[in-house]
Amino acid sequence: MGLGNPERAGDFDVLYRRNMQLVRQVDHLSTLREIGLAITETLELHEALPIIANVVQGALDVRRLTLYELSQDGDSLQPLVAKYGKDLIDRERLAEDTVPARGSRFGDVLRERVVALSYRAGHAEALIPLIAKNEPLGLLVLEDPEDDEPFRDEEQVLFRQMGSQIAIAIHNAKLYALAVTDGLTDLFVRRYFDLRLDEEFAAARRYNRVFSVLLFDIDHFKKFNDTHGHQTGDLVLQQFARLLEKNTRDADICCRYGGEEMVVILPETSLEEASLLANKLCARIREHVFRGTSDQALSVTASIGVAQHHRSTQKSGDIVEAADKALYRAKELGRNRIELDGV
């Protein structure tokens, strides 16, 4: 008799469908767990975004994905990161792909807070709103599954849960950024510098690595403030900070140390390499045209102390003390220059 019996065949179909539903549910839970573990590895947004892109693409087997952020004014969705095949694309290369949040299907999905699936001319797409604390943060766009099939309706539950995970991770990263970022310059705060310095120091001792520190002081800044006013002084600090970020690597840690002093941690960087960068920065600062509140051109220079971690270093603060001594010597010798000190 076996499956030739219509009743048994019907029972088998029911059991098969239930089994496949359970398999898909397990797959969905595994996917959510994998994504959840990956995106909680870091609170740094610039580190979290590539992790999200890589893990989501791998877990869902899609050829393309793009993560958009809703602008502060709510008028546009700006791409933060994308993964096209094996190519990870950062926000600078994606700037032209900004889309309007009003009057567009992307904006409609975010406003209605629903997952939207489409399949046209062999092109599958899933638009997933990112909502955290009842606030819309952005949109995740998935395109073209590896199996060339449309996204299934039953995947919407997975996509909603995944979108919530990602939104919460981005929300937490932004809260963390507010806690460790200086409100005026957008550089990291002194407390964050101390934490990262301890981390670099521990890694240097454990793995016999080298790292260096640059300590900056804007020359005659008090006199500058007295002459031009504190608002212009604040503008100069902001422009100075952007100059540091623009001329250092993503791995370098730029911080506001206090007042007009700023500091940069340079991982995997020797004293010689750090001195080359310091000389370049000193020249860039000197040549840069800073602007005041009335858009007037201003001339700014800086003194820089450079120090490197060595095996003989006893504690993380020693390298800062060495950089500070070098900075003091640079100011004594006429400012607008760099001085070196090895620990």
Secondary structure, DSSP 8 states (H G I E B T S, - for coil): -GGGSHHHHHHHHHHHHHHHHHHHHHHHHHHHHHHHHHHTS-S-HHHHHHHHHHHHHHHHTEEEEEEEEE-TTSSEEEEEEEEETTEEEEHHHHGGG-EESSSSHHHHHHHHT--EEEEETTEEEEEEEEEETTEEEEEEEEEEETT-----TTHHHHHHHHHHHHHHHHHHHHHHHHHHB-TTT-SB-HHHHHHHHHHHHHHHHHHT--EEEEEEEETTHHHHHHHH-HHHHHHHHHHHHHHHHHTS-TTSEEEEEETTEEEEEEET--HHHHHHHHHHHHHHHHHS-EE-TT--EE---EEEEEEE--TT--STHHHHHHHHHHHHHHHHTTSSSEEEEE-
